[in-house]
Amino acid sequence: MADTNKRIEKSLSFIKDNLTHVDSVIDKLIEFDVIPMKERDSIVCKPLERDQIQSVVDVVTRKKRGEAFLSALEETKNEHVADTIKSVKLVEDMETNERSRTYIKSPKNEDNVEANDKAEKELQNIKEENKYLKTHQEKLRKQLEEKVSRMRELNKKAIESQNKCKQLEDKTEVMQKVLNEKEENVLALKDECRKLKTQIDQVEQKLKEKDEKIDALSKNLQDFFKELKNQSENTKQILSDNEQLKIEVAEMKKGIEELKKMCTSKYDEPKKMKSDTKPNISKNRPPLWRSGTSSTPRHLKK
């Protein structure tokens, strides 16, 4: 178990470069009671996958649960990583192999030794090539992580822009509704203005008709005043004639009084004639007004 933990530590760079499905590996380690459930969020929330893997390896090596880690790798489609970890040779294994080679070296096994040396050289070349590829892969991974980080920033900005666009769309929709309401109000006001204009035209027509009636009434009133003036003059003339008639009536009354007196005197004449033997001719003369003299009353002349 200790050797497994050492092999994991020796293979840390390879694990970071080749491990996939980190979430699944973490879940498996939680099932194996390697990682507490409360630490899962603190590991997963790290933005870089390499940092997440480092945290997982730190927990595994601290608790010396290398075998559980290998089992988790094999169950999450990371068998190639588990095989590489298992194939890592420690210093103790190399010394043991060297002693074994020294012990078994003999003329009979020289061909095998040469073949092993050749294989070791090829393995060394492969390791160097693998180291170069890892270095190149590390550079590419860093570039990829930078691009991913940049992409996340761009996605974040894009989401913010989308949110702003949505807010603008909402504001535009609200403004459009307000504009539509105002247009409806304007149309309603125009309709009311048309109705008011029609009513004003009707009122103006009625006022015009009333003005014509007023003009006609004014003309009639003027004619009435003119006629009234004429009637007033006629009334004055009538009053004047009435005064004249009063005077004439007074004169007629005076004449009647005179006639009464004359009648009374004529009534008294027969009595005097009885007393007097000689008749008085002058007393039997008719009144002057009956003979057409100037003493005739004015009202009888008419």
C-alpha atoms as a printed R data frame, in Angstrom:
    type eleno elety resid chain resno        x       y       z
1   ATOM     1    CA   MET     A     1    0.000   0.000   0.000
2   ATOM     2    CA   ALA     A     2    2.898   2.357   0.821
3   ATOM     3    CA   ASP     A     3    4.486   1.518  -2.533
4   ATOM     4    CA   THR     A     4    1.226   2.439  -4.280
5   ATOM     5    CA   ASN     A     5    1.167   5.823  -2.596
6   ATOM     6    CA   LYS     A     6    4.794   6.418  -3.680
7   ATOM     7    CA   ARG     A     7    3.972   5.414  -7.256
8   ATOM     8    CA   ILE     A     8    1.031   7.882  -7.198
9   ATOM     9    CA   GLU     A     9    3.386  10.637  -6.034
10  ATOM    10    CA   LYS     A    10    5.916   9.741  -8.768
11  ATOM    11    CA   SER     A    11    3.139   9.804 -11.398
12  ATOM    12    CA   LEU     A    12    1.594  13.111 -10.317
13  ATOM    13    CA   SER     A    13    2.365  14.964 -13.576
14  ATOM    14    CA   PHE     A    14    1.067  12.057 -15.662
15  ATOM    15    CA   ILE     A    15   -2.095  11.864 -13.564
16  ATOM    16    CA   LYS     A    16   -2.766  15.594 -14.001
17  ATOM    17    CA   ASP     A    17   -2.200  15.349 -17.762
18  ATOM    18    CA   ASN     A    18   -4.243  12.213 -18.457
19  ATOM    19    CA   LEU     A    19   -6.908  11.845 -15.789
20  ATOM    20    CA   THR     A    20  -10.470  12.317 -17.058
21  ATOM    21    CA   HIS     A    21  -13.935  12.301 -15.445
22  ATOM    22    CA   VAL     A    22  -12.643  13.957 -12.268
23  ATOM    23    CA   ASP     A    23  -16.171  14.325 -10.841
24  ATOM    24    CA   SER     A    24  -16.768  10.591 -11.178
25  ATOM    25    CA   VAL     A    25  -13.423   9.799  -9.525
26  ATOM    26    CA   ILE     A    26  -14.313  12.084  -6.593
27  ATOM    27    CA   ASP     A    27  -17.709  10.404  -6.242
28  ATOM    28    CA   LYS     A    28  -16.083   6.962  -6.167
29  ATOM    29    CA   LEU     A    29  -13.592   8.080  -3.517
30  ATOM    30    CA   ILE     A    30  -16.541   9.380  -1.468
31  ATOM    31    CA   GLU     A    31  -18.141   5.939  -1.800
32  ATOM    32    CA   PHE     A    32  -14.858   4.366  -0.637
33  ATOM    33    CA   ASP     A    33  -14.797   6.686   2.410
34  ATOM    34    CA   VAL     A    34  -11.609   8.347   1.206
35  ATOM    35    CA   ILE     A    35  -12.970  11.866   0.695
36  ATOM    36    CA   PRO     A    36  -15.648  13.236   3.102
37  ATOM    37    CA   MET     A    37  -18.810  14.452   1.503
38  ATOM    38    CA   LYS     A    38  -18.385  17.910   3.032
39  ATOM    39    CA   GLU     A    39  -15.059  18.374   1.164
40  ATOM    40    CA   ARG     A    40  -16.530  17.620  -2.272
41  ATOM    41    CA   ASP     A    41  -17.717  21.186  -2.978
42  ATOM    42    CA   SER     A    42  -14.397  22.692  -1.920
43  ATOM    43    CA   ILE     A    43  -12.615  20.440  -4.461
44  ATOM    44    CA   VAL     A    44  -15.089  20.749  -7.346
45  ATOM    45    CA   CYS     A    45  -15.419  24.543  -7.066
46  ATOM    46    CA   LYS     A    46  -11.780  25.047  -8.117
47  ATOM    47    CA   PRO     A    47  -11.741  26.473 -11.667
48  ATOM    48    CA   LEU     A    48   -8.802  24.417 -12.997
49  ATOM    49    CA   GLU     A    49   -9.052  20.666 -13.355
50  ATOM    50    CA   ARG     A    50   -5.368  20.227 -12.413
51  ATOM    51    CA   ASP     A    51   -6.036  21.907  -9.065
52  ATOM    52    CA   GLN     A    52   -8.945  19.540  -8.461
53  ATOM    53    CA   ILE     A    53   -6.712  16.515  -9.213
54  ATOM    54    CA   GLN     A    54   -3.996  17.885  -6.905
55  ATOM    55    CA   SER     A    55   -6.522  18.165  -4.056
56  ATOM    56    CA   VAL     A    56   -7.704  14.562  -4.669
57  ATOM    57    CA   VAL     A    57   -4.115  13.222  -4.711
58  ATOM    58    CA   ASP     A    58   -3.310  15.164  -1.510
59  ATOM    59    CA   VAL     A    59   -6.223  13.496   0.316
60  ATOM    60    CA   VAL     A    60   -5.343  10.014  -1.060
61  ATOM    61    CA   THR     A    61   -1.646  10.199  -0.122
62  ATOM    62    CA   ARG     A    62   -2.373  11.777   3.265
63  ATOM    63    CA   LYS     A    63   -4.761   8.965   4.153
64  ATOM    64    CA   LYS     A    64   -2.586   6.360   2.388
65  ATOM    65    CA   ARG     A    65   -5.507   5.046   0.333
66  ATOM    66    CA   GLY     A    66   -3.648   4.448  -2.940
67  ATOM    67    CA   GLU     A    67   -5.356   1.138  -3.681
68  ATOM    68    CA   ALA     A    68   -8.786   2.757  -3.361
69  ATOM    69    CA   PHE     A    69   -7.608   5.467  -5.742
70  ATOM    70    CA   LEU     A    70   -6.531   2.863  -8.323
71  ATOM    71    CA   SER     A    71   -9.908   1.120  -7.971
72  ATOM    72    CA   ALA     A    72  -11.681   4.444  -8.513
73  ATOM    73    CA   LEU     A    73   -9.578   5.023 -11.654
74  ATOM    74    CA   GLU     A    74  -10.407   1.592 -13.053
75  ATOM    75    CA   GLU     A    75  -14.149   2.114 -12.446
76  ATOM    76    CA   THR     A    76  -14.248   5.572 -14.133
77  ATOM    77    CA   LYS     A    77  -12.636   4.665 -17.492
78  ATOM    78    CA   ASN     A    78   -9.156   5.734 -16.356
79  ATOM    79    CA   GLU     A    79   -7.531   2.282 -16.606
80  ATOM    80    CA   HIS     A    80   -4.575   3.655 -18.599
81  ATOM    81    CA   VAL     A    81   -3.733   5.984 -15.698
82  ATOM    82    CA   ALA     A    82   -4.024   3.133 -13.182
83  ATOM    83    CA   ASP     A    83   -1.783   0.882 -15.341
84  ATOM    84    CA   THR     A    84    0.839   3.600 -15.674
85  ATOM    85    CA   ILE     A    85    0.868   4.140 -11.914
86  ATOM    86    CA   LYS     A    86    1.277   0.417 -11.321
87  ATOM    87    CA   SER     A    87    4.171   0.241 -13.825
88  ATOM    88    CA   VAL     A    88    6.199   2.943 -12.142
89  ATOM    89    CA   LYS     A    89    9.473   1.527 -10.815
90  ATOM    90    CA   LEU     A    90   10.663   2.610  -7.441
91  ATOM    91    CA   VAL     A    91   14.324   2.828  -6.308
92  ATOM    92    CA   GLU     A    92   13.998  -0.377  -4.293
93  ATOM    93    CA   ASP     A    93   12.669  -2.250  -7.321
94  ATOM    94    CA   MET     A    94   15.538  -0.970  -9.505
95  ATOM    95    CA   GLU     A    95   18.174  -2.108  -6.980
96  ATOM    96    CA   THR     A    96   16.545  -5.519  -6.755
97  ATOM    97    CA   ASN     A    97   16.511  -5.852 -10.541
98  ATOM    98    CA   GLU     A    98   20.165  -4.817 -10.733
99  ATOM    99    CA   ARG     A    99   21.152  -7.458  -8.229
100 ATOM   100    CA   SER     A   100   19.127 -10.011 -10.111
101 ATOM   101    CA   ARG     A   101   20.833  -9.115 -13.383
102 ATOM   102    CA   THR     A   102   24.276  -9.355 -11.752
103 ATOM   103    CA   TYR     A   103   23.394 -12.735 -10.267
104 ATOM   104    CA   ILE     A   104   22.052 -14.292 -13.415
105 ATOM   105    CA   LYS     A   105   24.776 -12.929 -15.730
106 ATOM   106    CA   SER     A   106   26.579 -15.928 -17.313
107 ATOM   107    CA   PRO     A   107   27.744 -16.996 -20.774
108 ATOM   108    CA   LYS     A   108   24.472 -18.784 -21.270
109 ATOM   109    CA   ASN     A   109   22.402 -15.664 -20.643
110 ATOM   110    CA   GLU     A   110   24.568 -13.042 -22.403
111 ATOM   111    CA   ASP     A   111   22.125 -12.869 -25.316
112 ATOM   112    CA   ASN     A   112   19.262 -12.244 -22.944
113 ATOM   113    CA   VAL     A   113   21.249  -9.565 -21.147
114 ATOM   114    CA   GLU     A   114   22.047  -7.784 -24.406
115 ATOM   115    CA   ALA     A   115   18.399  -8.021 -25.393
116 ATOM   116    CA   ASN     A   116   17.423  -6.590 -22.028
117 ATOM   117    CA   ASP     A   117   19.951  -3.771 -22.374
118 ATOM   118    CA   LYS     A   118   18.627  -3.004 -25.807
119 ATOM   119    CA   ALA     A   119   15.087  -3.062 -24.487
120 ATOM   120    CA   GLU     A   120   16.103  -0.799 -21.624
121 ATOM   121    CA   LYS     A   121   17.708   1.646 -24.058
122 ATOM   122    CA   GLU     A   122   14.567   1.623 -26.174
123 ATOM   123    CA   LEU     A   123   12.533   2.085 -23.035
124 ATOM   124    CA   GLN     A   124   14.793   4.970 -22.038
125 ATOM   125    CA   ASN     A   125   14.321   6.540 -25.465
126 ATOM   126    CA   ILE     A   126   10.599   6.063 -25.180
127 ATOM   127    CA   LYS     A   127   10.647   7.669 -21.753
128 ATOM   128    CA   GLU     A   128   12.616  10.631 -23.061
129 ATOM   129    CA   GLU     A   129   10.231  10.927 -25.987
130 ATOM   130    CA   ASN     A   130    7.332  10.565 -23.588
131 ATOM   131    CA   LYS     A   131    8.890  13.258 -21.389
132 ATOM   132    CA   TYR     A   132    9.154  15.569 -24.390
133 ATOM   133    CA   LEU     A   133    5.567  14.799 -25.342
134 ATOM   134    CA   LYS     A   134    4.488  15.457 -21.774
135 ATOM   135    CA   THR     A   135    6.302  18.803 -21.807
136 ATOM   136    CA   HIS     A   136    4.667  19.679 -25.106
137 ATOM   137    CA   GLN     A   137    1.355  18.402 -23.806
138 ATOM   138    CA   GLU     A   138    1.796  20.531 -20.703
139 ATOM   139    CA   LYS     A   139    2.308  23.616 -22.847
140 ATOM   140    CA   LEU     A   140   -0.706  22.759 -24.945
141 ATOM   141    CA   ARG     A   141   -2.733  22.109 -21.812
142 ATOM   142    CA   LYS     A   142   -1.748  25.474 -20.381
143 ATOM   143    CA   GLN     A   143   -2.676  27.161 -23.624
144 ATOM   144    CA   LEU     A   144   -5.921  25.229 -23.628
145 ATOM   145    CA   GLU     A   145   -6.619  26.192 -20.032
146 ATOM   146    CA   GLU     A   146   -5.897  29.820 -20.874
147 ATOM   147    CA   LYS     A   147   -8.248  29.601 -23.824
148 ATOM   148    CA   VAL     A   148  -10.854  27.855 -21.697
149 ATOM   149    CA   SER     A   149  -10.473  30.541 -19.054
150 ATOM   150    CA   ARG     A   150  -10.736  33.192 -21.741
151 ATOM   151    CA   MET     A   151  -13.739  31.399 -23.187
152 ATOM   152    CA   ARG     A   152  -15.372  31.313 -19.750
153 ATOM   153    CA   GLU     A   153  -14.772  35.036 -19.385
154 ATOM   154    CA   LEU     A   154  -16.215  35.593 -22.843
155 ATOM   155    CA   ASN     A   155  -19.171  33.351 -21.982
156 ATOM   156    CA   LYS     A   156  -19.671  35.311 -18.791
157 ATOM   157    CA   LYS     A   157  -19.556  38.576 -20.724
158 ATOM   158    CA   ALA     A   158  -21.866  37.075 -23.334
159 ATOM   159    CA   ILE     A   159  -24.309  36.053 -20.594
160 ATOM   160    CA   GLU     A   160  -24.089  39.549 -19.121
161 ATOM   161    CA   SER     A   161  -24.674  41.002 -22.580
162 ATOM   162    CA   GLN     A   162  -27.615  38.662 -23.079
163 ATOM   163    CA   ASN     A   163  -29.025  39.745 -19.719
164 ATOM   164    CA   LYS     A   164  -28.561  43.388 -20.668
165 ATOM   165    CA   CYS     A   165  -30.159  42.715 -24.047
166 ATOM   166    CA   LYS     A   166  -33.032  40.996 -22.303
167 ATOM   167    CA   GLN     A   167  -33.404  43.940 -19.938
168 ATOM   168    CA   LEU     A   168  -33.315  46.305 -22.910
169 ATOM   169    CA   GLU     A   169  -35.884  44.148 -24.685
170 ATOM   170    CA   ASP     A   170  -38.075  44.235 -21.588
171 ATOM   171    CA   LYS     A   171  -37.658  48.003 -21.345
172 ATOM   172    CA   THR     A   172  -38.346  48.304 -25.077
173 ATOM   173    CA   GLU     A   173  -41.465  46.188 -24.687
174 ATOM   174    CA   VAL     A   174  -42.625  48.341 -21.788
175 ATOM   175    CA   MET     A   175  -41.874  51.511 -23.760
176 ATOM   176    CA   GLN     A   176  -43.710  50.052 -26.754
177 ATOM   177    CA   LYS     A   177  -46.738  49.365 -24.555
178 ATOM   178    CA   VAL     A   178  -46.589  52.898 -23.183
179 ATOM   179    CA   LEU     A   179  -46.233  54.244 -26.724
180 ATOM   180    CA   ASN     A   180  -49.192  52.176 -27.886
181 ATOM   181    CA   GLU     A   181  -51.248  53.472 -24.960
182 ATOM   182    CA   LYS     A   182  -50.239  57.039 -25.814
183 ATOM   183    CA   GLU     A   183  -51.121  56.472 -29.468
184 ATOM   184    CA   GLU     A   184  -54.501  55.134 -28.378
185 ATOM   185    CA   ASN     A   185  -54.937  58.195 -26.159
186 ATOM   186    CA   VAL     A   186  -53.963  60.465 -29.062
187 ATOM   187    CA   LEU     A   187  -56.462  58.729 -31.328
188 ATOM   188    CA   ALA     A   188  -59.126  59.065 -28.659
189 ATOM   189    CA   LEU     A   189  -58.278  62.758 -28.260
190 ATOM   190    CA   LYS     A   190  -58.452  63.234 -32.027
191 ATOM   191    CA   ASP     A   191  -61.845  61.556 -32.054
192 ATOM   192    CA   GLU     A   192  -62.997  63.792 -29.211
193 ATOM   193    CA   CYS     A   193  -61.591  66.827 -31.057
194 ATOM   194    CA   ARG     A   194  -63.547  65.855 -34.165
195 ATOM   195    CA   LYS     A   195  -66.706  65.501 -32.089
196 ATOM   196    CA   LEU     A   196  -66.049  68.840 -30.387
197 ATOM   197    CA   LYS     A   197  -65.422  70.471 -33.749
198 ATOM   198    CA   THR     A   198  -68.733  69.077 -35.010
199 ATOM   199    CA   GLN     A   199  -70.470  70.402 -31.903
200 ATOM   200    CA   ILE     A   200  -68.721  73.775 -32.324
201 ATOM   201    CA   ASP     A   201  -69.874  73.929 -35.949
202 ATOM   202    CA   GLN     A   202  -73.413  73.135 -34.835
203 ATOM   203    CA   VAL     A   203  -73.219  75.783 -32.104
204 ATOM   204    CA   GLU     A   204  -71.806  78.290 -34.595
205 ATOM   205    CA   GLN     A   205  -74.657  77.466 -36.991
206 ATOM   206    CA   LYS     A   206  -77.167  77.976 -34.195
207 ATOM   207    CA   LEU     A   207  -75.431  81.218 -33.196
208 ATOM   208    CA   LYS     A   208  -75.584  82.355 -36.798
209 ATOM   209    CA   GLU     A   209  -79.294  81.564 -36.918
210 ATOM   210    CA   LYS     A   210  -79.786  83.390 -33.619
211 ATOM   211    CA   ASP     A   211  -77.785  86.334 -34.923
212 ATOM   212    CA   GLU     A   212  -80.077  86.433 -37.931
213 ATOM   213    CA   LYS     A   213  -83.100  86.253 -35.615
214 ATOM   214    CA   ILE     A   214  -81.567  88.990 -33.446
215 ATOM   215    CA   ASP     A   215  -81.026  91.144 -36.535
216 ATOM   216    CA   ALA     A   216  -84.629  90.525 -37.573
217 ATOM   217    CA   LEU     A   217  -85.831  91.289 -34.056
218 ATOM   218    CA   SER     A   218  -83.672  94.406 -33.948
219 ATOM   219    CA   LYS     A   219  -85.165  95.541 -37.231
220 ATOM   220    CA   ASN     A   220  -88.648  94.742 -35.969
221 ATOM   221    CA   LEU     A   221  -87.851  96.519 -32.728
222 ATOM   222    CA   GLN     A   222  -86.626  99.539 -34.623
223 ATOM   223    CA   ASP     A   223  -89.797  99.481 -36.690
224 ATOM   224    CA   PHE     A   224  -91.775  99.091 -33.476
225 ATOM   225    CA   PHE     A   225  -89.937 102.002 -31.864
226 ATOM   226    CA   LYS     A   226  -90.523 104.043 -34.997
227 ATOM   227    CA   GLU     A   227  -94.204 103.144 -34.977
228 ATOM   228    CA   LEU     A   228  -94.286 103.770 -31.238
229 ATOM   229    CA   LYS     A   229  -92.759 107.170 -31.854
230 ATOM   230    CA   ASN     A   230  -95.370 107.874 -34.462
231 ATOM   231    CA   GLN     A   231  -98.048 106.640 -32.082
232 ATOM   232    CA   SER     A   232  -96.558 108.844 -29.373
233 ATOM   233    CA   GLU     A   233  -96.809 111.820 -31.682
234 ATOM   234    CA   ASN     A   234 -100.362 110.798 -32.548
235 ATOM   235    CA   THR     A   235 -101.072 110.444 -28.839
236 ATOM   236    CA   LYS     A   236  -99.710 113.908 -28.250
237 ATOM   237    CA   GLN     A   237 -101.918 115.177 -31.061
238 ATOM   238    CA   ILE     A   238 -104.859 113.296 -29.597
239 ATOM   239    CA   LEU     A   239 -104.110 114.738 -26.162
240 ATOM   240    CA   SER     A   240 -103.871 118.168 -27.687
241 ATOM   241    CA   ASP     A   241 -107.156 117.608 -29.491
242 ATOM   242    CA   ASN     A   242 -108.595 116.288 -26.244
243 ATOM   243    CA   GLU     A   243 -107.587 119.466 -24.453
244 ATOM   244    CA   GLN     A   244 -109.139 121.468 -27.238
245 ATOM   245    CA   LEU     A   245 -112.271 119.363 -26.961
246 ATOM   246    CA   LYS     A   246 -112.337 119.959 -23.237
247 ATOM   247    CA   ILE     A   247 -112.217 123.665 -23.868
248 ATOM   248    CA   GLU     A   248 -114.946 123.366 -26.450
249 ATOM   249    CA   VAL     A   249 -117.011 121.161 -24.085
250 ATOM   250    CA   ALA     A   250 -116.599 123.807 -21.397
251 ATOM   251    CA   GLU     A   251 -117.772 126.464 -23.837
252 ATOM   252    CA   MET     A   252 -120.667 124.191 -24.857
253 ATOM   253    CA   LYS     A   253 -121.580 123.774 -21.194
254 ATOM   254    CA   LYS     A   254 -121.455 127.497 -20.854
255 ATOM   255    CA   GLY     A   255 -123.696 127.820 -23.932
256 ATOM   256    CA   ILE     A   256 -126.061 125.248 -22.505
257 ATOM   257    CA   GLU     A   257 -126.221 127.193 -19.280
258 ATOM   258    CA   GLU     A   258 -127.050 130.274 -21.304
259 ATOM   259    CA   LEU     A   259 -129.702 128.311 -23.189
260 ATOM   260    CA   LYS     A   260 -131.148 127.125 -19.893
261 ATOM   261    CA   LYS     A   261 -131.272 130.660 -18.717
262 ATOM   262    CA   MET     A   262 -132.876 131.723 -21.960
263 ATOM   263    CA   CYS     A   263 -135.385 128.872 -21.716
264 ATOM   264    CA   THR     A   264 -136.151 129.921 -18.196
265 ATOM   265    CA   SER     A   265 -136.655 133.458 -19.316
266 ATOM   266    CA   LYS     A   266 -138.992 132.315 -22.107
267 ATOM   267    CA   TYR     A   267 -140.906 130.300 -19.572
268 ATOM   268    CA   ASP     A   268 -141.358 133.364 -17.528
269 ATOM   269    CA   GLU     A   269 -142.437 135.588 -20.467
270 ATOM   270    CA   PRO     A   270 -146.098 134.379 -20.698
271 ATOM   271    CA   LYS     A   271 -146.580 135.302 -17.080
272 ATOM   272    CA   LYS     A   272 -145.247 138.779 -17.742
273 ATOM   273    CA   MET     A   273 -147.339 139.006 -20.906
274 ATOM   274    CA   LYS     A   274 -150.422 138.446 -18.846
275 ATOM   275    CA   SER     A   275 -149.449 141.256 -16.617
276 ATOM   276    CA   ASP     A   276 -148.424 143.524 -19.428
277 ATOM   277    CA   THR     A   277 -150.934 144.376 -22.092
278 ATOM   278    CA   LYS     A   278 -148.397 145.463 -24.633
279 ATOM   279    CA   PRO     A   279 -146.103 142.670 -25.769
280 ATOM   280    CA   ASN     A   280 -142.334 143.224 -25.820
281 ATOM   281    CA   ILE     A   281 -141.100 142.346 -29.268
282 ATOM   282    CA   SER     A   282 -137.466 142.423 -28.319
283 ATOM   283    CA   LYS     A   283 -137.965 139.681 -25.825
284 ATOM   284    CA   ASN     A   284 -139.435 137.367 -28.405
285 ATOM   285    CA   ARG     A   285 -136.343 137.559 -30.693
286 ATOM   286    CA   PRO     A   286 -134.598 134.276 -31.297
287 ATOM   287    CA   PRO     A   287 -131.037 133.710 -30.012
288 ATOM   288    CA   LEU     A   288 -128.335 135.171 -32.110
289 ATOM   289    CA   TRP     A   289 -126.614 131.817 -32.606
290 ATOM   290    CA   ARG     A   290 -129.685 130.463 -34.366
291 ATOM   291    CA   SER     A   291 -129.520 133.241 -37.013
292 ATOM   292    CA   GLY     A   292 -125.917 132.384 -37.856
293 ATOM   293    CA   THR     A   293 -124.219 135.310 -36.187
294 ATOM   294    CA   SER     A   294 -120.731 135.267 -34.727
295 ATOM   295    CA   SER     A   295 -122.042 134.449 -31.334
296 ATOM   296    CA   THR     A   296 -122.584 130.855 -32.361
297 ATOM   297    CA   PRO     A   297 -120.537 128.444 -30.118
298 ATOM   298    CA   ARG     A   298 -117.406 127.033 -31.659
299 ATOM   299    CA   HIS     A   299 -118.257 123.382 -31.140
300 ATOM   300    CA   LEU     A   300 -121.597 123.909 -32.974
301 ATOM   301    CA   LYS     A   301 -119.820 125.459 -35.951
302 ATOM   302    CA   LYS     A   302 -117.979 122.262 -36.518
